[in-house]
Amino acid sequence: MESNKKLMNAQEMRASNAGQQVSGKFLILDKVYRKTKDGKDMHNLKLGDSSGEIDAVVWENCRLTGTLASGAVIGILGDMGNFAGKNQITAKIIKVLDEDPLIYQKQAENLDELKLHFADLVKEINDPYLKALTNEIFDPATREIFFRAPAAKRIHHNYPGGLLEHSCQVADLAIKMAGSYAYLNKDLLLFGALVHDIGKILEYKNGVTPQYTTEGKLLGHIVIGSEMVGQKIALLRAVGKDFPEHLEWMIKHMILSHHGSMEFGSPVIPLFPEAFVLHEADNLDAKMFIFKSKLQENSGEEEYFTNYDNFFAQQFFTYRYSAQEESGNQ
């Protein structure tokens, strides 16, 4: 790589113009190998650092030193291009580096504060059955895994601590909703918010980058989570502690239905108020994460709009209104 070339982070690269030569150091978040119709080898890389993510394509003519693998740190030099409405690097030179990947890994903000907040949320559950089950599920060993886990492989909160961050935010939304609708069972809703994604601690490997386990690919976190809760309830009953059958059904239903429809991976749709509110809170937090990320990306060819995003099938409006800013522009 050229020593006189300014190294850019992912956010700076996304804002670069097509055709501009760029270079930087990144963590490989994901790697997909493909062979084109005319027999050429190529790799699609998802690269990341603490500022965000950027895509890269690696063709046969790229000068590669080392082996491309998820979790590796690389130095890359290439040309910025655009594919399917997203900026991506066409790599010319890549060198695998012997550097600590944690430096380039995005982390949840204020992780220690999130852990304390999680503990406070658990204390808010007053129902004796739900409190006992919560403590059984989140034993000390499981909490440590839960606190470090990502909430997704790509779409939202896809970094260590992301699952904790997402779960706490869903719980906060659930508490607000319970305050607005008095007939909601706050304890049941709060429990569902904290536990709805528990299956993700087994869906993903605990590595540098989120990667699916075999169990995760075959079953998915929704089914895994329901089974985990069922196993913990069985343990409580095995030591002589009662647990209502109807409550067990409702808890499992909340986990199984929290994606809202079969189209999005839930085998059942929400059939009672707490299940529906959990789905809406979960969906809202995931969508708000996406909107926030798009505002920070702000790399579209049009002023105030991102490029069209094929995955979400839309553009995103990036202008943020401020009365103070507007008065200053007059």
C-alpha positions, 0 to 999 in steps of 0.5 A: 500500500502507498505510504503517502495515501491518507487512511480513511475510516468507513464513514469517510469512505462511504462519503467518497465519490465514485472513481476516487482512490481510497485506502484504509485498515478494517476488520473483515466482518463477513466474506462471501466467495462467488464464481462469475458466469464466465468462471472468474473468482471474486469475493464480496467483503463486508468491512468495518471499523468503529465508525461503521461499515463499507463493502468491498469486491475483490477480483482475481487481479487484486494483489493479495498478501495473506488469506481473507477470513472473517475476523481478520484485519486488512489494509486495503487500497482500491477505487470507490465505486457504486453497486446497487445504490451502495458505495463499495471499494473495488480492491487493488491491493489487500494485505492481511495485518497482524493487528488486534481486531478489537481496535476495529470492532464496533462496541456498544456505547456505555456497556457498564451503564447498560449492565447496571440498567439491565440489573435495574430492569430485572428488579422491576419484575415483581411477579414471583413466577416471572422473577424466579424464571428471570433469575434462572435464565440469567444466571451469572454465566449466561449474563456474561455471554448475553452482555457480550453477544450481538443482536444480529449478524448484519442489520441492527446492533450487530456488535458485541453488547448489541443484544444487551443494548437492544434488549434494554431499549425494548424493555424501556419502550415496553415500560412506557407502553405499560404506563399508557395502557393500564390493562397491560401486564407490565411484568409479563411485558418486561419479562418478554422484552428482556428474554425475547432474543435470548436464543441469540446467545446460541444462534451466534458464535462468540467470536470477533465477528457475528457468525452463525452456529450450526444450531443457529442456522438450522433452528434460528433464535426464535425456536432456540429461545422458546426451547431455552425458556421451556428447559428453565421452567422444567428445571424449576418444576424439577426442584419442586417450584410451581410454574403456571401452565398458562403462563408458560404458554404465554411466555413461549408465544411472546418469543415465538411471535415477536417477529410479527408474522410468518413472512419475517420468521415467526411461526405464529402471529401475536395473539394477545396484547403483551405479545403484540406490544413486544413485537412492536417495540422490538420492531421499532427499536430495530427500525430506529437503529437503521434510520440512525445509521442512515443519517450518519451514513449521509453519502447519497448522490442527492442532497438530503437523500441516501442512494436507493437501498435495495434491501430496504427498498427505499431512500432515506431523508437525511436532513435534520430540522432545527429551529436554531439552525434555520434562523441562522441560515436566514 
